[in-house]
Amino acid sequence: MSFAKESELKMIAEGVENGVQLEYLRSQGVSLIQGYVDSKPLDAKAFFTWKC
């Protein structure tokens, strides 16, 4: 994470499963996340229903 910060790169955290992890990552400058904290895996139809 320090390399990404120093290089002014966006960080994507994968596998974020709970609010504690999410808060820590946000405090470290992570701007994008993927994981169960956001949504369980979805098929295409369910994704579009969820996202739209």
mmCIF entry with sequence, helices, sheets and N, C-alpha, C, O atoms, coordinates in Angstrom:
data_MODEL
# 
_entry.id   MODEL 
# 
_entity.id                         1 
_entity.type                       polymer 
_entity.pdbx_number_of_molecules   1 
# 
_entity_poly.entity_id                      1 
_entity_poly.type                           'polypeptide(L)' 
_entity_poly.nstd_linkage                   no 
_entity_poly.nstd_monomer                   no 
_entity_poly.pdbx_seq_one_letter_code       MSFAKESELKMIAEGVENGVQLEYLRSQGVSLIQGYVDSKPLDAKAFFTWKC 
_entity_poly.pdbx_seq_one_letter_code_can   MSFAKESELKMIAEGVENGVQLEYLRSQGVSLIQGYVDSKPLDAKAFFTWKC 
_entity_poly.pdbx_strand_id                 A 
# 
loop_
_entity_poly_seq.entity_id 
_entity_poly_seq.num 
_entity_poly_seq.mon_id 
_entity_poly_seq.hetero 
1 1  MET n 
1 2  SER n 
1 3  PHE n 
1 4  ALA n 
1 5  LYS n 
1 6  GLU n 
1 7  SER n 
1 8  GLU n 
1 9  LEU n 
1 10 LYS n 
1 11 MET n 
1 12 ILE n 
1 13 ALA n 
1 14 GLU n 
1 15 GLY n 
1 16 VAL n 
1 17 GLU n 
1 18 ASN n 
1 19 GLY n 
1 20 VAL n 
1 21 GLN n 
1 22 LEU n 
1 23 GLU n 
1 24 TYR n 
1 25 LEU n 
1 26 ARG n 
1 27 SER n 
1 28 GLN n 
1 29 GLY n 
1 30 VAL n 
1 31 SER n 
1 32 LEU n 
1 33 ILE n 
1 34 GLN n 
1 35 GLY n 
1 36 TYR n 
1 37 VAL n 
1 38 ASP n 
1 39 SER n 
1 40 LYS n 
1 41 PRO n 
1 42 LEU n 
1 43 ASP n 
1 44 ALA n 
1 45 LYS n 
1 46 ALA n 
1 47 PHE n 
1 48 PHE n 
1 49 THR n 
1 50 TRP n 
1 51 LYS n 
1 52 CYS n 
# 
_struct_asym.id          A 
_struct_asym.entity_id   1 
# 
loop_
_struct_conf.conf_type_id 
_struct_conf.id 
_struct_conf.pdbx_PDB_helix_id 
_struct_conf.beg_label_comp_id 
_struct_conf.beg_label_asym_id 
_struct_conf.beg_label_seq_id 
_struct_conf.pdbx_beg_PDB_ins_code 
_struct_conf.end_label_comp_id 
_struct_conf.end_label_asym_id 
_struct_conf.end_label_seq_id 
_struct_conf.pdbx_end_PDB_ins_code 
_struct_conf.beg_auth_comp_id 
_struct_conf.beg_auth_asym_id 
_struct_conf.beg_auth_seq_id 
_struct_conf.end_auth_comp_id 
_struct_conf.end_auth_asym_id 
_struct_conf.end_auth_seq_id 
_struct_conf.pdbx_PDB_helix_class 
_struct_conf.details 
_struct_conf.pdbx_PDB_helix_length 
HELX_P HELX_P1 AA1 SER A 2  ? GLU A 6  ? SER A 2  GLU A 6  1 ? 5 
HELX_P HELX_P2 AA2 GLY A 19 ? SER A 27 ? GLY A 19 SER A 27 1 ? 9 
HELX_P HELX_P3 AA3 ALA A 44 ? LYS A 51 ? ALA A 44 LYS A 51 1 ? 8 
# 
_struct_conf_type.id          HELX_P 
_struct_conf_type.criteria    ? 
_struct_conf_type.reference   ? 
# 
_struct_sheet.id               AA1 
_struct_sheet.type             ? 
_struct_sheet.number_strands   2 
_struct_sheet.details          ? 
# 
_struct_sheet_order.sheet_id     AA1 
_struct_sheet_order.range_id_1   1 
_struct_sheet_order.range_id_2   2 
_struct_sheet_order.offset       ? 
_struct_sheet_order.sense        parallel 
# 
loop_
_struct_sheet_range.sheet_id 
_struct_sheet_range.id 
_struct_sheet_range.beg_label_comp_id 
_struct_sheet_range.beg_label_asym_id 
_struct_sheet_range.beg_label_seq_id 
_struct_sheet_range.pdbx_beg_PDB_ins_code 
_struct_sheet_range.end_label_comp_id 
_struct_sheet_range.end_label_asym_id 
_struct_sheet_range.end_label_seq_id 
_struct_sheet_range.pdbx_end_PDB_ins_code 
_struct_sheet_range.beg_auth_comp_id 
_struct_sheet_range.beg_auth_asym_id 
_struct_sheet_range.beg_auth_seq_id 
_struct_sheet_range.end_auth_comp_id 
_struct_sheet_range.end_auth_asym_id 
_struct_sheet_range.end_auth_seq_id 
AA1 1 ILE A 12 ? GLU A 14 ? ILE A 12 GLU A 14 
AA1 2 LEU A 32 ? GLN A 34 ? LEU A 32 GLN A 34 
# 
loop_
_atom_site.group_PDB 
_atom_site.id 
_atom_site.type_symbol 
_atom_site.label_atom_id 
_atom_site.label_alt_id 
_atom_site.label_comp_id 
_atom_site.label_asym_id 
_atom_site.label_entity_id 
_atom_site.label_seq_id 
_atom_site.pdbx_PDB_ins_code 
_atom_site.Cartn_x 
_atom_site.Cartn_y 
_atom_site.Cartn_z 
_atom_site.occupancy 
_atom_site.B_iso_or_equiv 
_atom_site.pdbx_formal_charge 
_atom_site.auth_seq_id 
_atom_site.auth_comp_id 
_atom_site.auth_asym_id 
_atom_site.auth_atom_id 
_atom_site.pdbx_PDB_model_num 
ATOM 1   N N  . MET A 1 1  ? 0.812   -1.175  0.000   1.00 0.00 ? 1  MET A N  1 
ATOM 2   C CA . MET A 1 1  ? 0.000   0.000   0.000   1.00 0.00 ? 1  MET A CA 1 
ATOM 3   C C  . MET A 1 1  ? 0.865   1.252   0.000   1.00 0.00 ? 1  MET A C  1 
ATOM 4   O O  . MET A 1 1  ? 0.494   2.256   -0.608  1.00 0.00 ? 1  MET A O  1 
ATOM 5   N N  . SER A 1 2  ? 2.000   1.210   0.664   1.00 0.00 ? 2  SER A N  1 
ATOM 6   C CA . SER A 1 2  ? 2.837   2.412   0.693   1.00 0.00 ? 2  SER A CA 1 
ATOM 7   C C  . SER A 1 2  ? 3.368   2.759   -0.698  1.00 0.00 ? 2  SER A C  1 
ATOM 8   O O  . SER A 1 2  ? 3.459   3.937   -1.046  1.00 0.00 ? 2  SER A O  1 
ATOM 9   N N  . PHE A 1 3  ? 3.719   1.751   -1.494  1.00 0.00 ? 3  PHE A N  1 
ATOM 10  C CA . PHE A 1 3  ? 4.188   2.017   -2.863  1.00 0.00 ? 3  PHE A CA 1 
ATOM 11  C C  . PHE A 1 3  ? 3.095   2.698   -3.679  1.00 0.00 ? 3  PHE A C  1 
ATOM 12  O O  . PHE A 1 3  ? 3.358   3.663   -4.397  1.00 0.00 ? 3  PHE A O  1 
ATOM 13  N N  . ALA A 1 4  ? 1.874   2.196   -3.568  1.00 0.00 ? 4  ALA A N  1 
ATOM 14  C CA . ALA A 1 4  ? 0.766   2.792   -4.319  1.00 0.00 ? 4  ALA A CA 1 
ATOM 15  C C  . ALA A 1 4  ? 0.526   4.231   -3.886  1.00 0.00 ? 4  ALA A C  1 
ATOM 16  O O  . ALA A 1 4  ? 0.299   5.103   -4.725  1.00 0.00 ? 4  ALA A O  1 
ATOM 17  N N  . LYS A 1 5  ? 0.574   4.483   -2.587  1.00 0.00 ? 5  LYS A N  1 
ATOM 18  C CA . LYS A 1 5  ? 0.385   5.849   -2.089  1.00 0.00 ? 5  LYS A CA 1 
ATOM 19  C C  . LYS A 1 5  ? 1.481   6.774   -2.629  1.00 0.00 ? 5  LYS A C  1 
ATOM 20  O O  . LYS A 1 5  ? 1.197   7.857   -3.140  1.00 0.00 ? 5  LYS A O  1 
ATOM 21  N N  . GLU A 1 6  ? 2.727   6.330   -2.508  1.00 0.00 ? 6  GLU A N  1 
ATOM 22  C CA . GLU A 1 6  ? 3.852   7.152   -2.953  1.00 0.00 ? 6  GLU A CA 1 
ATOM 23  C C  . GLU A 1 6  ? 3.811   7.396   -4.458  1.00 0.00 ? 6  GLU A C  1 
ATOM 24  O O  . GLU A 1 6  ? 4.272   8.434   -4.933  1.00 0.00 ? 6  GLU A O  1 
ATOM 25  N N  . SER A 1 7  ? 3.269   6.455   -5.200  1.00 0.00 ? 7  SER A N  1 
ATOM 26  C CA . SER A 1 7  ? 3.186   6.574   -6.656  1.00 0.00 ? 7  SER A CA 1 
ATOM 27  C C  . SER A 1 7  ? 1.882   7.207   -7.116  1.00 0.00 ? 7  SER A C  1 
ATOM 28  O O  . SER A 1 7  ? 1.650   7.357   -8.316  1.00 0.00 ? 7  SER A O  1 
ATOM 29  N N  . GLU A 1 8  ? 1.027   7.582   -6.158  1.00 0.00 ? 8  GLU A N  1 
ATOM 30  C CA . GLU A 1 8  ? -0.275  8.182   -6.436  1.00 0.00 ? 8  GLU A CA 1 
ATOM 31  C C  . GLU A 1 8  ? -1.140  7.285   -7.322  1.00 0.00 ? 8  GLU A C  1 
ATOM 32  O O  . GLU A 1 8  ? -1.827  7.758   -8.227  1.00 0.00 ? 8  GLU A O  1 
ATOM 33  N N  . LEU A 1 9  ? -1.091  5.984   -7.043  1.00 0.00 ? 9  LEU A N  1 
ATOM 34  C CA . LEU A 1 9  ? -1.904  5.013   -7.769  1.00 0.00 ? 9  LEU A CA 1 
ATOM 35  C C  . LEU A 1 9  ? -3.173  4.721   -6.988  1.00 0.00 ? 9  LEU A C  1 
ATOM 36  O O  . LEU A 1 9  ? -3.174  4.796   -5.759  1.00 0.00 ? 9  LEU A O  1 
ATOM 37  N N  . LYS A 1 10 ? -4.250  4.389   -7.682  1.00 0.00 ? 10 LYS A N  1 
ATOM 38  C CA . LYS A 1 10 ? -5.460  3.929   -7.006  1.00 0.00 ? 10 LYS A CA 1 
ATOM 39  C C  . LYS A 1 10 ? -5.245  2.491   -6.566  1.00 0.00 ? 10 LYS A C  1 
ATOM 40  O O  . LYS A 1 10 ? -4.627  1.697   -7.275  1.00 0.00 ? 10 LYS A O  1 
ATOM 41  N N  . MET A 1 11 ? -5.759  2.168   -5.395  1.00 0.00 ? 11 MET A N  1 
ATOM 42  C CA . MET A 1 11 ? -5.640  0.805   -4.876  1.00 0.00 ? 11 MET A CA 1 
ATOM 43  C C  . MET A 1 11 ? -7.003  0.131   -4.902  1.00 0.00 ? 11 MET A C  1 
ATOM 44  O O  . MET A 1 11 ? -8.024  0.750   -4.601  1.00 0.00 ? 11 MET A O  1 
ATOM 45  N N  . ILE A 1 12 ? -7.003  -1.136  -5.263  1.00 0.00 ? 12 ILE A N  1 
ATOM 46  C CA . ILE A 1 12 ? -8.205  -1.950  -5.248  1.00 0.00 ? 12 ILE A CA 1 
ATOM 47  C C  . ILE A 1 12 ? -7.970  -3.086  -4.264  1.00 0.00 ? 12 ILE A C  1 
ATOM 48  O O  . ILE A 1 12 ? -7.017  -3.852  -4.412  1.00 0.00 ? 12 ILE A O  1 
ATOM 49  N N  . ALA A 1 13 ? -8.831  -3.199  -3.266  1.00 0.00 ? 13 ALA A N  1 
ATOM 50  C CA . ALA A 1 13 ? -8.731  -4.286  -2.297  1.00 0.00 ? 13 ALA A CA 1 
ATOM 51  C C  . ALA A 1 13 ? -9.700  -5.386  -2.698  1.00 0.00 ? 13 ALA A C  1 
ATOM 52  O O  . ALA A 1 13 ? -10.872 -5.130  -2.974  1.00 0.00 ? 13 ALA A O  1 
ATOM 53  N N  . GLU A 1 14 ? -9.206  -6.588  -2.725  1.00 0.00 ? 14 GLU A N  1 
ATOM 54  C CA . GLU A 1 14 ? -9.998  -7.747  -3.131  1.00 0.00 ? 14 GLU A CA 1 
ATOM 55  C C  . GLU A 1 14 ? -10.229 -8.636  -1.912  1.00 0.00 ? 14 GLU A C  1 
ATOM 56  O O  . GLU A 1 14 ? -9.334  -8.810  -1.084  1.00 0.00 ? 14 GLU A O  1 
ATOM 57  N N  . GLY A 1 15 ? -11.430 -9.196  -1.806  1.00 0.00 ? 15 GLY A N  1 
ATOM 58  C CA . GLY A 1 15 ? -11.723 -10.122 -0.710  1.00 0.00 ? 15 GLY A CA 1 
ATOM 59  C C  . GLY A 1 15 ? -12.097 -9.437  0.591   1.00 0.00 ? 15 GLY A C  1 
ATOM 60  O O  . GLY A 1 15 ? -11.888 -10.006 1.662   1.00 0.00 ? 15 GLY A O  1 
ATOM 61  N N  . VAL A 1 16 ? -12.647 -8.228  0.527   1.00 0.00 ? 16 VAL A N  1 
ATOM 62  C CA . VAL A 1 16 ? -13.052 -7.503  1.733   1.00 0.00 ? 16 VAL A CA 1 
ATOM 63  C C  . VAL A 1 16 ? -14.357 -8.111  2.236   1.00 0.00 ? 16 VAL A C  1 
ATOM 64  O O  . VAL A 1 16 ? -15.362 -8.125  1.525   1.00 0.00 ? 16 VAL A O  1 
ATOM 65  N N  . GLU A 1 17 ? -14.331 -8.615  3.470   1.00 0.00 ? 17 GLU A N  1 
ATOM 66  C CA . GLU A 1 17 ? -15.476 -9.375  3.964   1.00 0.00 ? 17 GLU A CA 1 
ATOM 67  C C  . GLU A 1 17 ? -16.252 -8.725  5.096   1.00 0.00 ? 17 GLU A C  1 
ATOM 68  O O  . GLU A 1 17 ? -17.353 -9.173  5.414   1.00 0.00 ? 17 GLU A O  1 
ATOM 69  N N  . ASN A 1 18 ? -15.705 -7.669  5.720   1.00 0.00 ? 18 ASN A N  1 
ATOM 70  C CA . ASN A 1 18 ? -16.454 -7.072  6.830   1.00 0.00 ? 18 ASN A CA 1 
ATOM 71  C C  . ASN A 1 18 ? -16.120 -5.590  6.978   1.00 0.00 ? 18 ASN A C  1 
ATOM 72  O O  . ASN A 1 18 ? -15.186 -5.073  6.365   1.00 0.00 ? 18 ASN A O  1 
ATOM 73  N N  . GLY A 1 19 ? -16.907 -4.936  7.802   1.00 0.00 ? 19 GLY A N  1 
ATOM 74  C CA . GLY A 1 19 ? -16.761 -3.498  7.995   1.00 0.00 ? 19 GLY A CA 1 
ATOM 75  C C  . GLY A 1 19 ? -15.443 -3.087  8.614   1.00 0.00 ? 19 GLY A C  1 
ATOM 76  O O  . GLY A 1 19 ? -14.926 -2.011  8.310   1.00 0.00 ? 19 GLY A O  1 
ATOM 77  N N  . VAL A 1 20 ? -14.885 -3.929  9.482   1.00 0.00 ? 20 VAL A N  1 
ATOM 78  C CA . VAL A 1 20 ? -13.597 -3.613  10.104  1.00 0.00 ? 20 VAL A CA 1 
ATOM 79  C C  . VAL A 1 20 ? -12.509 -3.541  9.034   1.00 0.00 ? 20 VAL A C  1 
ATOM 80  O O  . VAL A 1 20 ? -11.711 -2.604  9.013   1.00 0.00 ? 20 VAL A O  1 
ATOM 81  N N  . GLN A 1 21 ? -12.482 -4.527  8.154   1.00 0.00 ? 21 GLN A N  1 
ATOM 82  C CA . GLN A 1 21 ? -11.510 -4.512  7.058   1.00 0.00 ? 21 GLN A CA 1 
ATOM 83  C C  . GLN A 1 21 ? -11.735 -3.297  6.167   1.00 0.00 ? 21 GLN A C  1 
ATOM 84  O O  . GLN A 1 21 ? -10.783 -2.623  5.774   1.00 0.00 ? 21 GLN A O  1 
ATOM 85  N N  . LEU A 1 22 ? -12.988 -3.023  5.852   1.00 0.00 ? 22 LEU A N  1 
ATOM 86  C CA . LEU A 1 22 ? -13.319 -1.894  4.983   1.00 0.00 ? 22 LEU A CA 1 
ATOM 87  C C  . LEU A 1 22 ? -12.837 -0.578  5.585   1.00 0.00 ? 22 LEU A C  1 
ATOM 88  O O  . LEU A 1 22 ? -12.224 0.228   4.885   1.00 0.00 ? 22 LEU A O  1 
ATOM 89  N N  . GLU A 1 23 ? -13.100 -0.348  6.857   1.00 0.00 ? 23 GLU A N  1 
ATOM 90  C CA . GLU A 1 23 ? -12.677 0.895   7.506   1.00 0.00 ? 23 GLU A CA 1 
ATOM 91  C C  . GLU A 1 23 ? -11.154 1.028   7.516   1.00 0.00 ? 23 GLU A C  1 
ATOM 92  O O  . GLU A 1 23 ? -10.621 2.109   7.268   1.00 0.00 ? 23 GLU A O  1 
ATOM 93  N N  . TYR A 1 24 ? -10.459 -0.069  7.800   1.00 0.00 ? 24 TYR A N  1 
ATOM 94  C CA . TYR A 1 24 ? -9.001  -0.026  7.785   1.00 0.00 ? 24 TYR A CA 1 
ATOM 95  C C  . TYR A 1 24 ? -8.481  0.337   6.392   1.00 0.00 ? 24 TYR A C  1 
ATOM 96  O O  . TYR A 1 24 ? -7.625  1.209   6.247   1.00 0.00 ? 24 TYR A O  1 
ATOM 97  N N  . LEU A 1 25 ? -9.004  -0.335  5.385   1.00 0.00 ? 25 LEU A N  1 
ATOM 98  C CA . LEU A 1 25 ? -8.557  -0.081  4.016   1.00 0.00 ? 25 LEU A CA 1 
ATOM 99  C C  . LEU A 1 25 ? -8.846  1.351   3.596   1.00 0.00 ? 25 LEU A C  1 
ATOM 100 O O  . LEU A 1 25 ? -8.006  1.993   2.965   1.00 0.00 ? 25 LEU A O  1 
ATOM 101 N N  . ARG A 1 26 ? -10.014 1.854   3.937   1.00 0.00 ? 26 ARG A N  1 
ATOM 102 C CA . ARG A 1 26 ? -10.351 3.250   3.617   1.00 0.00 ? 26 ARG A CA 1 
ATOM 103 C C  . ARG A 1 26 ? -9.366  4.198   4.301   1.00 0.00 ? 26 ARG A C  1 
ATOM 104 O O  . ARG A 1 26 ? -8.930  5.182   3.704   1.00 0.00 ? 26 ARG A O  1 
ATOM 105 N N  . SER A 1 27 ? -9.014  3.894   5.564   1.00 0.00 ? 27 SER A N  1 
ATOM 106 C CA . SER A 1 27 ? -8.079  4.759   6.296   1.00 0.00 ? 27 SER A CA 1 
ATOM 107 C C  . SER A 1 27 ? -6.688  4.742   5.664   1.00 0.00 ? 27 SER A C  1 
ATOM 108 O O  . SER A 1 27 ? -5.899  5.666   5.865   1.00 0.00 ? 27 SER A O  1 
ATOM 109 N N  . GLN A 1 28 ? -6.391  3.698   4.905   1.00 0.00 ? 28 GLN A N  1 
ATOM 110 C CA . GLN A 1 28 ? -5.105  3.576   4.233   1.00 0.00 ? 28 GLN A CA 1 
ATOM 111 C C  . GLN A 1 28 ? -5.123  4.120   2.808   1.00 0.00 ? 28 GLN A C  1 
ATOM 112 O O  . GLN A 1 28 ? -4.123  4.043   2.094   1.00 0.00 ? 28 GLN A O  1 
ATOM 113 N N  . GLY A 1 29 ? -6.265  4.672   2.399   1.00 0.00 ? 29 GLY A N  1 
ATOM 114 C CA . GLY A 1 29 ? -6.352  5.297   1.087   1.00 0.00 ? 29 GLY A CA 1 
ATOM 115 C C  . GLY A 1 29 ? -6.843  4.402   -0.028  1.00 0.00 ? 29 GLY A C  1 
ATOM 116 O O  . GLY A 1 29 ? -6.757  4.767   -1.201  1.00 0.00 ? 29 GLY A O  1 
ATOM 117 N N  . VAL A 1 30 ? -7.363  3.220   0.324   1.00 0.00 ? 30 VAL A N  1 
ATOM 118 C CA . VAL A 1 30 ? -7.906  2.325   -0.699  1.00 0.00 ? 30 VAL A CA 1 
ATOM 119 C C  . VAL A 1 30 ? -9.239  2.901   -1.167  1.00 0.00 ? 30 VAL A C  1 
ATOM 120 O O  . VAL A 1 30 ? -10.126 3.166   -0.355  1.00 0.00 ? 30 VAL A O  1 
ATOM 121 N N  . SER A 1 31 ? -9.376  3.092   -2.467  1.00 0.00 ? 31 SER A N  1 
ATOM 122 C CA . SER A 1 31 ? -10.578 3.741   -2.984  1.00 0.00 ? 31 SER A CA 1 
ATOM 123 C C  . SER A 1 31 ? -11.580 2.775   -3.611  1.00 0.00 ? 31 SER A C  1 
ATOM 124 O O  . SER A 1 31 ? -12.749 3.124   -3.776  1.00 0.00 ? 31 SER A O  1 
ATOM 125 N N  . LEU A 1 32 ? -11.144 1.575   -3.959  1.00 0.00 ? 32 LEU A N  1 
ATOM 126 C CA . LEU A 1 32 ? -12.027 0.609   -4.606  1.00 0.00 ? 32 LEU A CA 1 
ATOM 127 C C  . LEU A 1 32 ? -11.931 -0.731  -3.885  1.00 0.00 ? 32 LEU A C  1 
ATOM 128 O O  . LEU A 1 32 ? -10.844 -1.170  -3.509  1.00 0.00 ? 32 LEU A O  1 
ATOM 129 N N  . ILE A 1 33 ? -13.085 -1.378  -3.698  1.00 0.00 ? 33 ILE A N  1 
ATOM 130 C CA . ILE A 1 33 ? -13.081 -2.667  -3.012  1.00 0.00 ? 33 ILE A CA 1 
ATOM 131 C C  . ILE A 1 33 ? -13.920 -3.674  -3.769  1.00 0.00 ? 33 ILE A C  1 
ATOM 132 O O  . ILE A 1 33 ? -14.771 -3.320  -4.585  1.00 0.00 ? 33 ILE A O  1 
ATOM 133 N N  . GLN A 1 34 ? -13.660 -4.940  -3.479  1.00 0.00 ? 34 GLN A N  1 
ATOM 134 C CA . GLN A 1 34 ? -14.444 -6.050  -4.022  1.00 0.00 ? 34 GLN A CA 1 
ATOM 135 C C  . GLN A 1 34 ? -14.532 -7.074  -2.905  1.00 0.00 ? 34 GLN A C  1 
ATOM 136 O O  . GLN A 1 34 ? -13.536 -7.358  -2.240  1.00 0.00 ? 34 GLN A O  1 
ATOM 137 N N  . GLY A 1 35 ? -15.709 -7.625  -2.697  1.00 0.00 ? 35 GLY A N  1 
ATOM 138 C CA . GLY A 1 35 ? -15.828 -8.671  -1.692  1.00 0.00 ? 35 GLY A CA 1 
ATOM 139 C C  . GLY A 1 35 ? -17.225 -8.768  -1.121  1.00 0.00 ? 35 GLY A C  1 
ATOM 140 O O  . GLY A 1 35 ? -18.126 -8.022  -1.503  1.00 0.00 ? 35 GLY A O  1 
ATOM 141 N N  . TYR A 1 36 ? -17.389 -9.700  -0.200  1.00 0.00 ? 36 TYR A N  1 
ATOM 142 C CA . TYR A 1 36 ? -18.692 -9.964  0.401   1.00 0.00 ? 36 TYR A CA 1 
ATOM 143 C C  . TYR A 1 36 ? -19.250 -8.761  1.152   1.00 0.00 ? 36 TYR A C  1 
ATOM 144 O O  . TYR A 1 36 ? -20.465 -8.667  1.323   1.00 0.00 ? 36 TYR A O  1 
ATOM 145 N N  . VAL A 1 37 ? -18.408 -7.844  1.604   1.00 0.00 ? 37 VAL A N  1 
ATOM 146 C CA . VAL A 1 37 ? -18.911 -6.665  2.302   1.00 0.00 ? 37 VAL A CA 1 
ATOM 147 C C  . VAL A 1 37 ? -19.784 -5.826  1.372   1.00 0.00 ? 37 VAL A C  1 
ATOM 148 O O  . VAL A 1 37 ? -20.675 -5.110  1.830   1.00 0.00 ? 37 VAL A O  1 
ATOM 149 N N  . ASP A 1 38 ? -19.531 -5.911  0.084   1.00 0.00 ? 38 ASP A N  1 
ATOM 150 C CA . ASP A 1 38 ? -20.303 -5.172  -0.917  1.00 0.00 ? 38 ASP A CA 1 
ATOM 151 C C  . ASP A 1 38 ? -21.446 -6.023  -1.460  1.00 0.00 ? 38 ASP A C  1 
ATOM 152 O O  . ASP A 1 38 ? -22.581 -5.554  -1.540  1.00 0.00 ? 38 ASP A O  1 
ATOM 153 N N  . SER A 1 39 ? -21.159 -7.269  -1.833  1.00 0.00 ? 39 SER A N  1 
ATOM 154 C CA . SER A 1 39 ? -22.174 -8.165  -2.384  1.00 0.00 ? 39 SER A CA 1 
ATOM 155 C C  . SER A 1 39 ? -21.608 -9.569  -2.505  1.00 0.00 ? 39 SER A C  1 
ATOM 156 O O  . SER A 1 39 ? -20.411 -9.750  -2.730  1.00 0.00 ? 39 SER A O  1 
ATOM 157 N N  . LYS A 1 40 ? -22.459 -10.544 -2.357  1.00 0.00 ? 40 LYS A N  1 
ATOM 158 C CA . LYS A 1 40 ? -22.057 -11.920 -2.658  1.00 0.00 ? 40 LYS A CA 1 
ATOM 159 C C  . LYS A 1 40 ? -21.891 -12.046 -4.175  1.00 0.00 ? 40 LYS A C  1 
ATOM 160 O O  . LYS A 1 40 ? -22.358 -11.175 -4.909  1.00 0.00 ? 40 LYS A O  1 
ATOM 161 N N  . PRO A 1 41 ? -21.242 -13.103 -4.662  1.00 0.00 ? 41 PRO A N  1 
ATOM 162 C CA . PRO A 1 41 ? -21.131 -13.284 -6.114  1.00 0.00 ? 41 PRO A CA 1 
ATOM 163 C C  . PRO A 1 41 ? -22.517 -13.358 -6.767  1.00 0.00 ? 41 PRO A C  1 
ATOM 164 O O  . PRO A 1 41 ? -23.424 -14.001 -6.239  1.00 0.00 ? 41 PRO A O  1 
ATOM 165 N N  . LEU A 1 42 ? -22.669 -12.704 -7.905  1.00 0.00 ? 42 LEU A N  1 
ATOM 166 C CA . LEU A 1 42 ? -23.956 -12.649 -8.609  1.00 0.00 ? 42 LEU A CA 1 
ATOM 167 C C  . LEU A 1 42 ? -23.794 -13.080 -10.055 1.00 0.00 ? 42 LEU A C  1 
ATOM 168 O O  . LEU A 1 42 ? -22.752 -12.850 -10.669 1.00 0.00 ? 42 LEU A O  1 
ATOM 169 N N  . ASP A 1 43 ? -24.835 -13.709 -10.597 1.00 0.00 ? 43 ASP A N  1 
ATOM 170 C CA . ASP A 1 43 ? -24.825 -13.965 -12.033 1.00 0.00 ? 43 ASP A CA 1 
ATOM 171 C C  . ASP A 1 43 ? -25.197 -12.660 -12.740 1.00 0.00 ? 43 ASP A C  1 
ATOM 172 O O  . ASP A 1 43 ? -25.565 -11.688 -12.081 1.00 0.00 ? 43 ASP A O  1 
ATOM 173 N N  . ALA A 1 44 ? -25.106 -12.627 -14.058 1.00 0.00 ? 44 ALA A N  1 
ATOM 174 C CA . ALA A 1 44 ? -25.302 -11.388 -14.819 1.00 0.00 ? 44 ALA A CA 1 
ATOM 175 C C  . ALA A 1 44 ? -26.674 -10.762 -14.572 1.00 0.00 ? 44 ALA A C  1 
ATOM 176 O O  . ALA A 1 44 ? -26.768 -9.551  -14.373 1.00 0.00 ? 44 ALA A O  1 
ATOM 177 N N  . LYS A 1 45 ? -27.727 -11.558 -14.579 1.00 0.00 ? 45 LYS A N  1 
ATOM 178 C CA . LYS A 1 45 ? -29.074 -11.023 -14.386 1.00 0.00 ? 45 LYS A CA 1 
ATOM 179 C C  . LYS A 1 45 ? -29.220 -10.403 -13.000 1.00 0.00 ? 45 LYS A C  1 
ATOM 180 O O  . LYS A 1 45 ? -29.752 -9.302  -12.864 1.00 0.00 ? 45 LYS A O  1 
ATOM 181 N N  . ALA A 1 46 ? -28.756 -11.097 -11.988 1.00 0.00 ? 46 ALA A N  1 
ATOM 182 C CA . ALA A 1 46 ? -28.836 -10.579 -10.622 1.00 0.00 ? 46 ALA A CA 1 
ATOM 183 C C  . ALA A 1 46 ? -27.987 -9.316  -10.461 1.00 0.00 ? 46 ALA A C  1 
ATOM 184 O O  . ALA A 1 46 ? -28.372 -8.387  -9.750  1.00 0.00 ? 46 ALA A O  1 
ATOM 185 N N  . PHE A 1 47 ? -26.831 -9.291  -11.127 1.00 0.00 ? 47 PHE A N  1 
ATOM 186 C CA . PHE A 1 47 ? -25.970 -8.102  -11.045 1.00 0.00 ? 47 PHE A CA 1 
ATOM 187 C C  . PHE A 1 47 ? -26.695 -6.883  -11.591 1.00 0.00 ? 47 PHE A C  1 
ATOM 188 O O  . PHE A 1 47 ? -26.704 -5.836  -10.945 1.00 0.00 ? 47 PHE A O  1 
ATOM 189 N N  . PHE A 1 48 ? -27.296 -6.995  -12.751 1.00 0.00 ? 48 PHE A N  1 
ATOM 190 C CA . PHE A 1 48 ? -27.967 -5.846  -13.347 1.00 0.00 ? 48 PHE A CA 1 
ATOM 191 C C  . PHE A 1 48 ? -29.176 -5.420  -12.524 1.00 0.00 ? 48 PHE A C  1 
ATOM 192 O O  . PHE A 1 48 ? -29.483 -4.231  -12.450 1.00 0.00 ? 48 PHE A O  1 
ATOM 193 N N  . THR A 1 49 ? -29.864 -6.372  -11.908 1.00 0.00 ? 49 THR A N  1 
ATOM 194 C CA . THR A 1 49 ? -30.985 -6.040  -11.024 1.00 0.00 ? 49 THR A CA 1 
ATOM 195 C C  . THR A 1 49 ? -30.469 -5.283  -9.802  1.00 0.00 ? 49 THR A C  1 
ATOM 196 O O  . THR A 1 49 ? -31.064 -4.294  -9.374  1.00 0.00 ? 49 THR A O  1 
ATOM 197 N N  . TRP A 1 50 ? -29.355 -5.760  -9.249  1.00 0.00 ? 50 TRP A N  1 
ATOM 198 C CA . TRP A 1 50 ? -28.757 -5.141  -8.048  1.00 0.00 ? 50 TRP A CA 1 
ATOM 199 C C  . TRP A 1 50 ? -28.192 -3.772  -8.368  1.00 0.00 ? 50 TRP A C  1 
ATOM 200 O O  . TRP A 1 50 ? -28.388 -2.837  -7.592  1.00 0.00 ? 50 TRP A O  1 
ATOM 201 N N  . LYS A 1 51 ? -27.498 -3.625  -9.483  1.00 0.00 ? 51 LYS A N  1 
ATOM 202 C CA . LYS A 1 51 ? -26.796 -2.392  -9.813  1.00 0.00 ? 51 LYS A CA 1 
ATOM 203 C C  . LYS A 1 51 ? -27.720 -1.305  -10.362 1.00 0.00 ? 51 LYS A C  1 
ATOM 204 O O  . LYS A 1 51 ? -27.437 -0.122  -10.175 1.00 0.00 ? 51 LYS A O  1 
ATOM 205 N N  . CYS A 1 52 ? -28.795 -1.662  -11.022 1.00 0.00 ? 52 CYS A N  1 
ATOM 206 C CA . CYS A 1 52 ? -29.653 -0.669  -11.674 1.00 0.00 ? 52 CYS A CA 1 
ATOM 207 C C  . CYS A 1 52 ? -30.848 -0.296  -10.874 1.00 0.00 ? 52 CYS A C  1 
ATOM 208 O O  . CYS A 1 52 ? -31.649 0.530   -11.311 1.00 0.00 ? 52 CYS A O  1 
# 
